[in-house]
Amino acid sequence: MAVITQEQILELQRYQKMINQLEKILRLSKNDEQKYRVSRDLDKYRNRMREISPEGIPDNLETAAEQIRLYRENPDAAGRLLAKYPVMKISPNSNDTEVNQIGTWINVLDREYLPILNEMHIKFDFSHGNEKDGVVKHMENIRRNIKVLTETIEEYQAAEKQEFREQLSRMKNKQTRIFIAEAFEMFQKFNEFLNKVLDGLKAGGGIIMNVEDKISFNPRFEKATELEGFAIPKALGEFRDFTAEVLDRINVPNIKH
């Protein structure tokens, strides 16, 4: 599930508008030559959209540009970090908005924020390094959960027998509750760890060996760009704020089983 940029969202919206107009012309046109030209243009724009976002069109394409505009006008507003990222489906037939939102935020964490905790970027002291490794393990569990849930969603969509569909529906609902609860727990663990590190830095502790460094990603094997050039304390603060925004928006199910 790839993260797409603000510019790409705006581009997708432009193409979507063109497609909507061309589809209208195609429906109303009586001229064969015009229909042929319009069909060719439609193919071109649809292909372009697929190139920009091969894994599908964002769930909230209509509102994404408005979110981006609000973010650009007021980058310090509440929810400023989440507003930058369009919600993508976790799989083609995933129609649960909350699941898609959480899946998008997990993907953003994985791509944009998690890399800074790598020792190439931040060198923690021994005890905090161990604690960080324990927190990162939660991410591995969530990746497995997403894989299991997406497989069930797609199996449910493809199932034809009613009995099998009902069985898969119950499984999907259970896995969804577990996924949401464990995602919340994971974001909470990251948030607690980041708060602890930032409080330690404020108190002048030697938690980080290279605290004066700036974050610099290697584009050959890292896709992250958001925190490029940030001083380490500032990058950790942004990471913490991102997790806090996510925690504010996840509705934890009462039952985990």
Residue, then its C-alpha position, 0 to 999 in steps of 0.5 A: m500500500a503506497v503512500i501518495t503525495q499531496e501533489q499526486i492527489l491534486e493530479l488525480q483529482r484533475y484527471q478524475k474531473m476530466i474523466n467525469q466530463l468525458e464520460k458525460i460526453l460519451r453518454l450523450s454523443k451521437n457522433d461515432e468519431q467523437k465517441y472514438r476520440v473521447s474513449r481514447d482520451l478516457d483510456k489515457y487518463r485512466n492509465r495515467m491515474r493507475e500510474i500515479s496510484p497503482e494500488g487504487i484511487p484514494d478512498n477520500l479523493e473528493t475531500a483530500a484536496e480540501q484537507i491538503r489546502l487546510y493543512r497548507e494554510n494552517p500547518d499547526a492546526a490539530g490533525r495537521l499531520l494526518a491531513k497530509y495523507p489520503v486514505m487508501k484501501i488496505s485491499p481492493n474490497s476493503n470498504d470499512t472506512e476506519v480499517n482503511q484509515i488505520g491501515t493508511w496511518i500504519n503505512v505512513l508510520d512504516r514508511e515515513y517515521l519508523p526509519i528514523l529509529n534505525e541506528m543509522h539515524i539515531k544512536f540510542d544508549f543501550s537500555h533505550g535501544n533495547e526498549k526501542d527494539g521491543v516497541v518496533k516488534h509491535m509493528e511486525n505483529i501489525r504487518r501480520n495482522i493486516k495480511v491476515l485481515t486483507e486475505t479474509i476480506e478478499e476471500y469473503q468478497a470472492a465466496e459464493k456459498q452463503e454458509f461460507r460467506e457467513q463464516l468468513s463474515r464472522m471471521k472478518n468482524k473478529q479480525t477487524r476488532i483485533f486489528i483495531a485494538e492492536a493498532f491502538e496498542m502499537f501507536q500507544k507503545f510508540n507514543e509512550f516511548l517517544n514521550k519518554v525519550l523526549d522527556g529524557l532529552k529535555a532533562g539533559g540525559g545522554i539517551i542519544m549519542n548523536v543528538e546534534d545530528k540531522i536526519s538524512f535518508n538514503p534514497r537508494f533504500e529508504k522512501a521516507t522524505e517527511l523528516e529529511g533534514f530535521a534535527i533529531p529532537k525535532a524529528l522525534g517530536e514530529f513522530r510523537d505528534f503523529t502518534a498522538e493524532v492517530l490515538d485521538r482518532i482510533n475508536v478502540p473496540n470494547i472486546k478484543h476477542 
